[in-house]
Amino acid sequence: MAINHEFDYHGYLIQNVFQAIPDDVGAEIIDLWLRNRAVAGRQVAEQRVNQVVLTIRNPEKRLVGVSTVYIGDFLRPGQRYYFYRMFIQPGDRRPGLMRCVSLRTRDLLKQQNPPDGPKGLIIVTENQKLMRPGMKRMFERNGYEYLGRGPRGNDLWRYQF
């Protein structure tokens, strides 16, 4: 299955910028995070900007959200996974948008993953709403395995490639 570089979700433009973020888009991402206090300052924003996979633009074409991943060990050294994060600014959170972007990010990473690449995707839920029973069912329906709670009490989910 080919992953489109951009697609529309109810007027929101979702664009693939994985490993190819133009400088002007990088500046928009940093501004989005700082304006919404989504990260702990400019230095963190500048470090994370190259982790962006998909950008989300509202019908006015303003950048309103991103999905990001970083690679890290999970459970034991050398067992590498993508760790997933997402931010959508509060005024643009729409039913189904989070699910759509999460699944597109996962599918893109799975498709582009080299044979010796990360084994899958890990989601550590930081948003309490994602720990509700309905959201847990959504993760399970979409192929995620519930791993229990992490050291901070967050739900842990794994999707194997």
Backbone torsions as a table, in degrees:
resi	resn	phi	psi	omega
1	MET	NA	123.5	178.2
2	ALA	-79.2	140.9	177.3
3	ILE	-98.0	122.7	176.7
4	ASN	-68.2	149.6	177.9
5	HIS	-77.5	-20.4	172.8
6	GLU	-153.1	151.9	177.6
7	PHE	-155.3	164.3	-176.3
8	ASP	-105.1	135.8	172.4
9	TYR	-126.7	97.5	179.1
10	HIS	48.6	47.5	178.2
11	GLY	91.1	-9.9	177.5
12	TYR	-95.1	127.6	-179.6
13	LEU	-90.9	120.6	179.1
14	ILE	-105.5	123.9	-176.5
15	GLN	-123.4	137.2	176.2
16	ASN	-83.5	116.9	176.1
17	VAL	-122.6	17.1	-174.6
18	PHE	-56.9	121.3	177.9
19	GLN	59.7	22.6	179.5
20	ALA	-155.0	58.1	-175.6
21	ILE	-91.4	115.0	175.7
22	PRO	-62.1	150.4	-177.7
23	ASP	-56.7	-41.1	-178.3
24	ASP	-66.3	-35.1	177.7
25	VAL	-71.0	-39.5	175.9
26	GLY	-57.6	-41.7	178.0
27	ALA	-65.2	-38.2	177.1
28	GLU	-63.9	-40.1	-179.5
29	ILE	-63.9	-46.9	178.7
30	ILE	-59.2	-44.4	178.7
31	ASP	-61.2	-43.2	178.4
32	LEU	-57.2	-50.2	-178.5
33	TRP	-63.2	-45.0	-177.9
34	LEU	-69.1	-42.4	179.9
35	ARG	-59.8	-35.8	-177.9
36	ASN	-98.3	2.7	-177.9
37	ARG	53.4	41.9	-177.6
38	ALA	-83.7	-19.3	176.7
39	VAL	-131.4	166.3	-174.5
40	ALA	-86.6	56.5	173.1
41	GLY	106.0	169.5	-175.3
42	ARG	-60.3	-41.2	-177.9
43	GLN	-60.2	-44.9	178.1
44	VAL	-63.8	-43.3	179.7
45	ALA	-59.7	-44.3	180.0
46	GLU	-66.0	-34.0	177.8
47	GLN	-70.4	-35.1	-174.6
48	ARG	-87.9	-14.4	-171.9
49	VAL	-58.6	-33.5	179.7
50	ASN	-78.5	1.0	175.4
51	GLN	-91.9	-3.1	-176.2
52	VAL	-70.2	134.6	177.8
53	VAL	-104.3	-55.7	-179.4
54	LEU	-123.4	143.8	171.4
55	THR	-108.4	153.6	-179.0
56	ILE	-125.0	124.5	178.1
57	ARG	-118.5	138.3	179.7
58	ASN	-76.9	175.7	-178.9
59	PRO	-57.1	-22.7	176.8
60	GLU	-86.6	4.5	178.4
61	LYS	71.6	16.6	174.7
62	ARG	-83.2	139.8	177.6
63	LEU	-68.9	123.0	-176.0
64	VAL	-125.8	-5.4	-179.5
65	GLY	-171.6	165.4	178.8
66	VAL	-150.4	155.2	164.8
67	SER	-112.9	144.8	-178.8
68	THR	-136.8	157.8	172.0
69	VAL	-141.4	151.9	167.9
70	TYR	-134.8	156.2	-178.7
71	ILE	-98.1	132.0	178.1
72	GLY	-151.4	165.2	176.7
73	ASP	-76.9	144.4	177.8
74	PHE	-132.8	127.6	179.2
75	LEU	74.4	-42.4	176.7
76	ARG	-153.1	155.1	-179.4
77	PRO	-56.8	137.9	178.4
78	GLY	88.2	-12.2	177.5
79	GLN	-92.5	88.6	-171.1
80	ARG	-87.5	140.5	177.0
81	TYR	-138.3	157.9	166.5
82	TYR	-80.3	133.4	172.8
83	PHE	-104.4	125.2	-170.0
84	TYR	-98.8	139.8	171.5
85	ARG	-137.2	156.1	175.1
86	MET	-146.2	145.7	171.0
87	PHE	-138.2	128.1	171.1
88	ILE	-126.5	127.0	-177.4
89	GLN	-62.0	145.3	-171.1
90	PRO	-50.3	-41.7	-177.0
91	GLY	-70.0	-9.3	-178.2
92	ASP	-117.7	14.4	176.9
93	ARG	-78.4	117.7	-176.0
94	ARG	-122.0	150.2	176.6
95	PRO	-55.5	128.7	176.2
96	GLY	86.0	-16.0	-177.3
97	LEU	-66.1	-45.0	178.9
98	MET	-59.7	-45.9	-179.5
99	ARG	-62.0	-46.3	-179.5
100	CYS	-58.7	-49.8	-177.7
101	VAL	-67.2	-39.8	179.0
102	SER	-61.4	-46.1	-178.7
103	LEU	-68.4	-39.7	177.8
104	ARG	-64.1	-41.0	178.3
105	THR	-62.0	-49.0	-180.0
106	ARG	-57.9	-48.3	-177.1
107	ASP	-65.0	-38.8	177.9
108	LEU	-63.5	-46.5	179.7
109	LEU	-63.1	-40.8	179.0
110	LYS	-62.6	-44.1	-178.4
111	GLN	-66.3	-39.0	-175.4
112	GLN	-92.3	0.3	-175.6
113	ASN	-72.9	125.4	176.7
114	PRO	-70.5	160.2	-178.3
115	PRO	-54.1	-34.1	180.0
116	ASP	-97.8	15.6	-178.4
117	GLY	-81.0	-172.4	179.3
118	PRO	-54.1	149.1	-175.5
119	LYS	-77.6	-14.3	-177.7
120	GLY	168.7	-156.8	-174.6
121	LEU	-125.0	134.8	176.8
122	ILE	-113.6	133.2	172.6
123	ILE	-117.0	124.3	173.3
124	VAL	-107.9	109.4	-174.4
125	THR	-71.5	118.2	176.4
126	GLU	-100.0	-18.9	-179.9
127	ASN	-94.0	122.2	-178.8
128	GLN	-57.4	-30.7	-179.8
129	LYS	-62.9	-27.4	179.7
130	LEU	-77.0	-5.3	-180.0
131	MET	-99.6	4.7	178.8
132	ARG	-75.0	154.3	-178.5
133	PRO	-54.6	-40.7	-179.7
134	GLY	-63.8	-38.4	178.3
135	MET	-71.0	-36.4	176.9
136	LYS	-61.7	-41.3	177.6
137	ARG	-63.5	-38.9	178.6
138	MET	-61.9	-45.2	177.9
139	PHE	-60.0	-45.8	-179.0
140	GLU	-62.6	-43.0	178.5
141	ARG	-60.4	-26.8	-177.3
142	ASN	-99.7	19.4	170.5
143	GLY	89.1	9.1	178.6
144	TYR	-86.0	146.5	177.7
145	GLU	-104.9	127.0	178.6
146	TYR	-79.0	126.5	-176.6
147	LEU	-106.4	2.7	-178.3
148	GLY	99.5	-157.8	-177.8
149	ARG	-106.2	143.5	177.4
150	GLY	-82.8	-177.5	-177.1
151	PRO	-59.8	-25.8	179.6
152	ARG	-96.1	7.5	179.2
153	GLY	85.7	7.3	179.1
154	ASN	-84.6	143.9	173.9
155	ASP	-66.2	142.3	177.0
156	LEU	-115.5	130.5	179.5
157	TRP	-126.7	142.5	178.8
158	ARG	-128.4	138.3	170.8
159	TYR	-122.0	119.1	-179.5
160	GLN	-86.0	136.2	174.9
161	PHE	-81.4	NA	NA
